[in-house]
Amino acid sequence: MKVGFFTDSYRPYTSGVVRSIELFSREFNSKGHEVYIFGPDYPLLHCPKEEKVFRFLSIPAPTFPDYALPIPISVQLGPTIRRIGLDIIHVHSPFLLGRLGARAARRHKLPLVFTFHTLYDQYVHYLPLARDASRRLVQMIGRDFCNRCDLVITPSNLVMNYLRRIGVKTALKTIPTGIELDEFKNLNPRWLYENYNIDPNARILLFVGRLGKEKNVTFLLKSFQILQEIIPNLHLALVGKGPLEPQLRQLCSDLGIAQKVTFTGVLPRHKIVHCYASAYLFVFPSVTETQGLVIGEAKASGLPVVAIRAFGPAEMVRHGEDGILTEPSLTSFTESILQLLQDDRLYQAMRQKAFENAALLSSSHCASKMLEAYEELIEARKQSSGVKRIKADSTT
């Protein structure tokens, strides 16, 4: 099978969407299929040439220059699709290249799949427009785009329910990205200490993600300020970068915790896994995640998780078993972290369960489910040109 991925973000940019594309591509290739990526170029970053990766001319985003906006125009796209002989198009955005992929699917009579990776209406603070109007507009765009597809993939059942509430009628399937479990073997549990001069006796709380408003890191820093007053030998590591980093660094100074907070910036994949291994606990305050893939990765490293109960994290964390889901209040979040820091028996039990439950999120299993969905669509298209949708299935 030949699969075309159309995406508005791709490496060297790092994000959950990019990670999802990388994992599914790797698993599909290992199973004998071929994946072709249609994504942006990055004028400010180095983009090495890669086989089966087609880059579109892009411009830096006005509100976040590290992110590129691909220009969805190419006279070579049609001939390229015909030469490759794509069997299916899978888009990863309802904008720009996602829309280009949708038009290509219609033009070449190919099944169209869309993964709803992101709660787009939670990102309107990046738009220089009225927030409420922008949120309604983004919801409408997402709904209408979903309804033009043959199948929409959701990373969690809560996102599936959200799409039904806003009026999506298309068939939906819940298929999470999954985790490459072999990455989390033979790691260095002292890596963060050795590379960032962290007190060797400190216990590290870890956050991995983009430093943007939607990730709620300001909330995390306020919680950490309270925690380190109660338990002094704590350290917080923030892995990632984003537009809010200067403000977050200033907040650390204002709260008097700058010496106990490490900003690593963006790290390559082979270093991020060592960060998980170095940490004592994974803390995740975001309320906008559709899946929270980093939570699964933390569990694969044996890290119990404290996260706010919202969308993806509410399904990724088994409350009371491998972590704690909290209310979106500073008191609830802080007290839950404190509970795990002070109760070693509970911590060790959750640590063991984190290892065990992560095995259920194998990327190979998730890729097989995606391929089954593709095959059903392709077969339906062969049976009748009028069959454009398949039966909804909410199971993974």
C-alpha positions as CSV (number, residue, x, y, z in Angstrom):
1,M,0.0,0.0,0.0
2,K,1.2,3.5,-0.8
3,V,0.2,6.2,1.6
4,G,0.4,10.0,1.2
5,F,0.7,12.0,4.4
6,F,0.0,15.7,4.0
7,T,1.0,17.8,7.0
8,D,1.5,21.4,8.0
9,S,4.4,20.5,10.3
10,Y,7.3,18.0,9.9
11,R,10.8,17.6,11.1
12,P,13.1,19.3,12.0
13,Y,10.2,21.0,13.8
14,T,9.1,19.0,16.9
15,S,5.6,18.4,18.1
16,G,3.1,15.6,18.9
17,V,1.9,15.7,15.3
18,V,5.4,15.3,13.9
19,R,6.0,12.5,16.3
20,S,2.8,10.7,15.3
21,I,3.7,11.0,11.6
22,E,7.2,9.6,12.3
23,L,6.0,6.6,14.3
24,F,3.2,5.6,11.9
25,S,5.6,6.0,8.9
26,R,8.2,3.8,10.6
27,E,5.7,1.2,11.5
28,F,4.0,1.2,8.0
29,N,7.4,0.9,6.3
30,S,8.4,-2.0,8.6
31,K,5.2,-3.8,7.6
32,G,6.1,-3.5,3.9
33,H,4.1,-0.4,3.0
34,E,5.4,2.9,1.6
35,V,4.8,6.4,3.0
36,Y,5.3,9.6,1.2
37,I,5.4,12.9,3.1
38,F,4.1,16.2,1.7
39,G,5.2,18.9,4.2
40,P,6.7,22.3,4.7
41,D,10.2,23.5,4.2
42,Y,11.6,25.6,7.1
43,P,13.5,28.7,6.0
44,L,15.1,29.2,9.4
45,L,16.0,25.6,10.1
46,H,18.1,23.0,8.2
47,C,16.0,20.6,6.3
48,P,18.1,17.7,5.0
49,K,16.9,16.0,1.8
50,E,15.0,12.8,2.6
51,E,13.8,10.1,0.3
52,K,10.0,10.2,-0.2
53,V,9.7,13.6,1.5
54,F,8.3,16.4,-0.7
55,R,8.8,20.0,0.7
56,F,6.7,23.0,-0.1
57,L,7.9,26.5,-0.1
58,S,7.1,28.0,3.3
59,I,7.2,31.3,5.2
60,P,7.8,31.8,8.9
61,A,4.6,32.2,11.0
62,P,4.2,35.9,12.1
63,T,3.5,35.0,15.7
64,F,6.0,32.1,16.0
65,P,8.9,32.3,13.5
66,D,10.1,28.8,14.3
67,Y,6.9,27.4,12.8
68,A,6.6,27.5,9.0
69,L,3.5,28.2,7.0
70,P,3.6,26.1,3.8
71,I,2.3,27.6,0.6
72,P,-0.2,25.0,-0.7
73,I,0.6,25.4,-4.4
74,S,2.5,23.0,-6.6
75,V,2.2,22.3,-10.4
76,Q,4.1,19.1,-9.8
77,L,1.7,17.6,-7.2
78,G,-0.6,15.9,-9.7
79,P,2.1,14.3,-11.8
80,T,3.9,13.2,-8.6
81,I,0.8,11.5,-7.2
82,R,0.2,9.7,-10.5
83,R,3.9,8.7,-10.7
84,I,3.9,7.3,-7.2
85,G,0.6,5.6,-7.5
86,L,-0.8,6.5,-4.1
87,D,-3.6,4.3,-2.8
88,I,-4.8,6.6,-0.1
89,I,-4.3,10.2,1.2
90,H,-4.1,10.9,4.9
91,V,-4.0,14.5,6.0
92,H,-2.9,15.8,9.4
93,S,-4.4,19.3,9.4
94,P,-7.6,21.0,8.2
95,F,-5.6,23.9,6.8
96,L,-3.0,24.6,4.1
97,L,-1.5,21.3,3.0
98,G,-4.4,19.4,4.6
99,R,-6.7,21.2,2.3
100,L,-4.4,20.6,-0.6
101,G,-4.3,16.9,0.2
102,A,-8.1,16.9,0.3
103,R,-8.3,18.4,-3.1
104,A,-5.8,15.9,-4.4
105,A,-7.8,13.0,-3.0
106,R,-11.0,14.2,-4.8
107,R,-9.1,14.9,-8.0
108,H,-7.5,11.5,-8.1
109,K,-10.5,9.7,-6.6
110,L,-8.6,8.4,-3.6
111,P,-10.0,7.8,-0.1
112,L,-9.3,10.7,2.3
113,V,-8.5,10.2,6.0
114,F,-7.9,13.0,8.5
115,T,-6.4,12.7,12.0
116,F,-7.9,15.3,14.3
117,H,-4.6,15.8,16.3
118,T,-5.3,19.1,17.9
119,L,-8.1,21.0,19.6
120,Y,-7.6,23.9,17.2
121,D,-10.1,26.2,18.9
122,Q,-7.7,26.2,22.0
123,Y,-5.0,27.9,19.9
124,V,-6.8,31.0,18.8
125,H,-4.6,33.1,21.1
126,Y,-2.0,32.9,18.3
127,L,-4.4,34.7,15.9
128,P,-4.5,38.5,15.8
129,L,-8.3,38.5,15.7
130,A,-11.2,38.6,18.2
131,R,-10.8,35.4,20.3
132,D,-14.5,34.4,20.6
133,A,-15.2,34.9,16.9
134,S,-12.0,33.1,16.0
135,R,-12.9,30.2,18.2
136,R,-16.3,29.8,16.6
137,L,-14.7,30.1,13.1
138,V,-12.0,27.5,13.9
139,Q,-14.7,25.1,15.2
140,M,-16.7,25.6,12.0
141,I,-13.7,25.0,9.8
142,G,-12.7,21.8,11.6
143,R,-16.3,20.5,11.5
144,D,-16.8,21.2,7.8
145,F,-13.4,19.7,6.9
146,C,-14.1,16.5,8.9
147,N,-17.4,16.2,7.1
148,R,-15.6,16.2,3.7
149,C,-13.5,13.2,4.6
150,D,-14.2,9.5,4.3
151,L,-12.8,8.8,7.8
152,V,-11.6,10.9,10.7
153,I,-9.2,9.4,13.2
154,T,-9.3,10.7,16.8
155,P,-6.5,10.0,19.3
156,S,-9.0,9.5,22.2
157,N,-12.7,8.8,22.7
158,L,-13.2,12.2,24.4
159,V,-12.1,13.9,21.2
160,M,-14.5,11.7,19.3
161,N,-17.3,12.9,21.6
162,Y,-16.2,16.5,21.1
163,L,-16.4,16.2,17.3
164,R,-19.9,14.7,17.5
165,R,-20.9,17.6,19.8
166,I,-19.8,20.2,17.2
167,G,-21.6,18.5,14.4
168,V,-19.2,16.1,12.7
169,K,-21.2,13.4,10.9
170,T,-18.3,11.5,9.2
171,A,-17.3,8.0,10.4
172,L,-14.9,8.3,13.3
173,K,-12.3,5.8,14.7
174,T,-10.2,6.2,17.8
175,I,-6.6,5.1,17.1
176,P,-3.9,6.6,19.4
177,T,-0.4,7.1,18.0
178,G,1.2,4.5,20.2
179,I,4.7,4.3,21.7
180,E,7.9,2.7,20.4
181,L,8.7,0.7,23.5
182,D,12.2,-0.3,22.5
183,E,13.3,3.4,22.8
184,F,12.9,3.2,26.5
185,K,15.4,0.4,27.2
186,N,19.0,0.8,28.5
187,L,18.7,4.5,29.3
188,N,20.9,6.7,31.6
189,P,19.0,7.6,34.8
190,R,21.6,10.3,35.6
191,W,21.5,12.0,32.2
192,L,19.7,15.2,33.2
193,Y,21.9,15.5,36.4
194,E,25.1,15.1,34.4
195,N,24.2,17.4,31.6
196,Y,22.5,20.3,33.4
197,N,24.4,20.4,36.7
198,I,21.4,19.4,38.8
199,D,21.8,18.6,42.5
200,P,22.5,14.9,42.5
201,N,20.2,14.5,45.6
202,A,17.2,16.3,44.0
203,R,14.2,14.5,42.7
204,I,13.3,15.8,39.2
205,L,9.7,16.6,38.2
206,L,9.6,16.5,34.4
207,F,7.5,18.3,31.8
208,V,7.9,17.6,28.1
209,G,6.1,19.8,25.6
210,R,5.8,23.1,23.8
211,L,6.3,26.2,25.9
212,G,3.1,27.9,24.7
213,K,0.1,29.3,26.5
214,E,-2.1,26.3,25.7
215,K,0.3,24.0,27.7
216,N,-0.5,25.8,31.0
217,V,3.2,25.9,32.1
218,T,2.6,29.1,34.1
219,F,0.3,27.0,36.3
220,L,3.0,24.4,36.7
221,L,5.6,26.9,37.8
222,K,3.2,28.3,40.5
223,S,2.6,24.7,41.7
224,F,6.3,24.0,41.8
225,Q,7.0,27.1,43.8
226,I,4.6,25.8,46.5
227,L,6.0,22.3,46.3
228,Q,9.7,23.2,46.7
229,E,8.9,25.2,49.8
230,I,7.5,22.0,51.4
231,I,10.1,19.6,49.9
232,P,13.3,21.6,49.2
233,N,15.2,18.9,47.3
234,L,13.0,19.2,44.2
235,H,14.0,20.3,40.7
236,L,11.8,20.9,37.7
237,A,13.0,20.2,34.1
238,L,11.1,21.7,31.2
239,V,12.0,19.9,27.9
240,G,10.9,21.9,24.9
241,K,10.7,25.5,23.6
242,G,8.1,27.9,22.5
243,P,7.0,31.5,22.4
244,L,6.2,31.8,26.1
245,E,9.8,30.8,27.2
246,P,11.0,34.4,28.0
247,Q,7.9,35.1,30.1
248,L,8.3,31.7,31.9
249,R,12.0,32.4,32.7
250,Q,11.0,35.8,34.1
251,L,8.2,34.1,36.2
252,C,10.8,31.7,37.6
253,S,12.9,34.7,38.8
254,D,9.8,36.4,40.2
255,L,8.8,33.3,42.1
256,G,12.4,32.7,43.4
257,I,12.7,29.3,41.8
258,A,15.1,30.1,38.9
259,Q,17.9,28.0,40.4
260,K,15.6,25.0,40.6
261,V,14.1,25.1,37.1
262,T,16.0,23.9,34.0
263,F,15.0,24.9,30.5
264,T,16.6,22.3,28.2
265,G,15.2,23.8,24.9
266,V,14.5,21.4,22.1
267,L,16.4,18.1,22.3
268,P,16.8,15.4,19.7
269,R,14.8,12.2,20.3
270,H,17.7,10.1,21.5
271,K,18.3,12.6,24.3
272,I,14.6,13.2,25.3
273,V,14.3,9.5,26.3
274,H,17.1,9.9,28.8
275,C,15.2,12.8,30.3
276,Y,12.3,10.5,31.1
277,A,14.7,8.0,32.6
278,S,16.3,10.7,34.8
279,A,13.0,12.0,36.3
280,Y,11.1,10.9,39.4
281,L,7.6,12.1,38.3
282,F,6.0,13.3,35.2
283,V,3.8,16.4,35.6
284,F,1.4,17.6,32.9
285,P,-0.9,20.6,33.4
286,S,-2.1,21.0,29.8
287,V,-5.9,21.1,29.3
288,T,-5.8,21.1,25.5
289,E,-4.2,17.7,24.6
290,T,-6.1,15.4,22.3
291,Q,-4.0,12.5,23.4
292,G,-0.9,13.5,25.4
293,L,1.6,11.1,23.8
294,V,4.3,12.3,26.2
295,I,2.2,10.8,29.0
296,G,2.5,7.3,27.4
297,E,6.2,7.9,26.9
298,A,6.6,8.8,30.6
299,K,4.8,5.6,31.6
300,A,7.0,3.6,29.3
301,S,9.9,4.9,31.4
302,G,8.1,3.9,34.6
303,L,7.1,7.4,35.6
304,P,3.8,7.9,37.5
305,V,1.9,10.9,36.0
306,V,0.1,13.7,37.6
307,A,-2.1,15.4,35.0
308,I,-5.2,17.6,34.8
309,R,-8.3,15.6,33.9
310,A,-9.0,16.8,30.4
311,F,-9.4,15.2,27.0
312,G,-6.4,13.0,26.1
313,P,-4.8,12.8,29.5
314,A,-8.1,11.6,31.0
315,E,-7.7,8.5,28.9
316,M,-3.9,8.1,29.0
317,V,-3.7,8.1,32.8
318,R,-5.4,5.3,34.7
319,H,-6.4,7.3,37.7
320,G,-5.2,5.8,41.0
321,E,-3.4,3.0,39.1
322,D,-0.4,4.6,37.1
323,G,-1.0,8.2,38.0
324,I,-3.4,10.8,39.4
325,L,-5.9,12.9,37.4
326,T,-6.7,16.2,39.1
327,E,-9.1,19.1,38.9
328,P,-7.9,22.2,37.1
329,S,-7.1,23.9,40.3
330,L,-3.7,24.8,41.8
331,T,-4.6,23.1,45.1
332,S,-5.7,19.8,43.6
333,F,-2.7,19.6,41.2
334,T,-0.2,20.5,43.9
335,E,-1.6,18.2,46.5
336,S,-1.6,15.2,44.1
337,I,2.1,15.7,43.3
338,L,2.8,16.1,47.0
339,Q,1.0,12.8,47.7
340,L,3.2,10.9,45.4
341,L,6.4,12.6,46.7
342,Q,5.5,11.7,50.3
343,D,4.0,8.2,49.9
344,D,6.7,5.9,48.6
345,R,4.5,2.8,48.7
346,L,1.9,4.4,46.5
347,Y,4.7,5.8,44.2
348,Q,6.3,2.4,43.7
349,A,3.0,0.7,43.0
350,M,2.1,3.3,40.4
351,R,5.6,3.1,38.9
352,Q,5.1,-0.7,38.3
353,K,1.7,-0.1,36.8
354,A,3.1,2.6,34.5
355,F,5.5,0.1,33.0
356,E,2.8,-2.5,32.6
357,N,0.2,-0.2,31.1
358,A,2.5,1.4,28.6
359,A,2.9,-2.0,26.9
360,L,-0.8,-1.7,25.9
361,L,0.1,1.4,23.7
362,S,2.5,-0.4,21.3
363,S,3.0,1.7,18.1
364,S,3.0,-1.5,16.1
365,H,-0.5,-2.4,17.4
366,C,-1.8,1.1,16.7
367,A,-0.3,1.1,13.2
368,S,-2.0,-2.3,12.4
369,K,-5.4,-0.8,13.4
370,M,-4.7,2.2,11.0
371,L,-3.8,-0.1,8.2
372,E,-7.0,-2.1,8.7
373,A,-9.0,1.2,8.4
374,Y,-7.1,2.1,5.2
375,E,-7.8,-1.3,3.7
376,E,-11.5,-1.1,4.5
377,L,-11.7,2.3,2.8
378,I,-9.8,1.2,-0.3
379,E,-12.0,-2.0,-0.6
380,A,-15.2,0.1,-0.3
381,R,-13.9,2.4,-3.0
382,K,-13.2,-0.6,-5.3
383,Q,-16.7,-2.1,-4.6
384,S,-18.6,1.1,-5.5
385,S,-17.4,4.5,-6.5
386,G,-20.4,5.8,-4.5
387,V,-19.2,4.3,-1.3
388,K,-17.3,7.1,0.4
389,R,-17.7,6.2,4.1
390,I,-17.3,3.2,6.3
391,K,-19.0,2.1,9.4
392,A,-17.9,4.1,12.5
393,D,-15.9,2.2,15.1
394,S,-14.9,3.7,18.4
395,T,-12.6,0.9,19.5
396,T,-8.8,0.9,19.3
